[in-house]
Amino acid sequence: MKNRAGLERFVFWAFTTIVVLVFGTVFIMMAPSIKEAFEDDFALAVITGLMLLFIALNVLIAVFIYKDASSKKMNPWLWMLAVIYIPNFIGLVLYFFARRQQHIPAAADPGANPVQCPHCGNLIHP
């Protein structure tokens, strides 16, 4: 299982590196055209700020997904890959839907009568 987690981590970082390199190359190639299109420095600053805000939002979502998926015993690297690279927050919606389907094991409460989930075998409260 440890080798699989390492492979998933490698796939996530390899895909992310490829995406960053491709977008960086495109930006460098288009930099002169962008500078001409936005003669006003304020417009260029606003576009740059919005791009940085979008990147920061993706990083915050990725950190949340990693921590939440790890605590739910889900695959955090797979879910980070899906949430970040499936556009229009569809990946985030899919994650929250899949998260609802996970059963959290019931606490050892002597007064409750936990029921065993027929799919995963965990104990759940009725």
N, C-alpha and C positions, 0 to 999 in steps of 0.2 A: 504494500500500500504506500510505503514511503517513496518508492521509485515512481509511482503514478503521480503523487503530489509534486515531485520534482519535475516530471514531464509537463504537467499542467502549468506549473510556474514558468517553465521555459517557453511553452507555447504562448502564454500571455505576454511575457516580456519580448519575445521575438516578434510577435504581431505588432505590439506597441512600438517597438523600435523601427520596424518597416514603415508603419504609418507616419511616425515622426520624421523619418528621413525623406519620405515621399513629399509630405507637406512642406518640409523645410526646403527641399530642392525646388518645388514649385514656387514657393515664396521668393526664394533668391532669384529665380529666373524672371519673376514678375515684378520685382522690386522697382526697377526703373519706370515701368508702366503705372504702378501704384502711386509712385511719387508724382508723376505727371497728372494722374487722374484727380488726386487730392492736393491741389495747389494750396489749399487752406490747411495750415498746420493743425487747426482745431479739429477738423473733420478726421484727419489722420490719427490724432490722439484719441478721439472718440472710438474709432474703429479698432485701434490697438487695445484700448481699455475694454471694449466689449469682447474681443478675442481672449484677453487674459481672464476676464470674468467667466467666460465659458469654460476655459481650461481649469480654472480653480473650482468651478462647480462640479466638473467631471471628477476631479481629484477627491473632493469631499464626498461625492456619491460613492466612489470606489472604496474609500476608507470605510464608510458606513456599511457597504455591502460586505466587505471583507470581514469586519468585526461581527456583523449580524449573522452572516452565513456560517462563520466558524462556530459561533455560539449555538446555532441550530443544527450543527453536525451536517451541514450541507457543503458542497464543494465551492469554496470561496473564489478560487482562481477561475473556474468556469463561469461563475455568475458575474464576476467582475468583467470578464471578457464580453459576456453577453450584454450586460447593462451599459457598458461604455460604447460598444461598437454597433449595437442595434439602434438605429436612429429614432429620433422623435420620442425619446423616453419609453419606447415600446418595451425595451429590455427591462426597464425598471418596473413597469406594470407586470410583465411576466414574472419577475422575481417575487413581487409581492403576492401574486396569485399562487406561485409555487410554495411560498413561505407559509401561506395559510393552510396548505395541504399537509404540512409537516405536523406530526404529533409530538408534543413535548411529554416526556415521561412523567407520570404522576408522582407527587411526593409521597413519602411513606407516612400517610395519615391513617391512623387506625380507625377513625370514624367513617372514612369514605370507602365506598366500594368501587375500586377502579375496575375498568373493563379492558380486556386486551384487544388491541386494534387487530382486525383480521388481515390487514395489509402488511404492517411493519412489525407487529408483535409487541409494541410498546404498550404500557399501561396508560389509560386515559380516564379522566373523570367523565361519568355519563352526563 
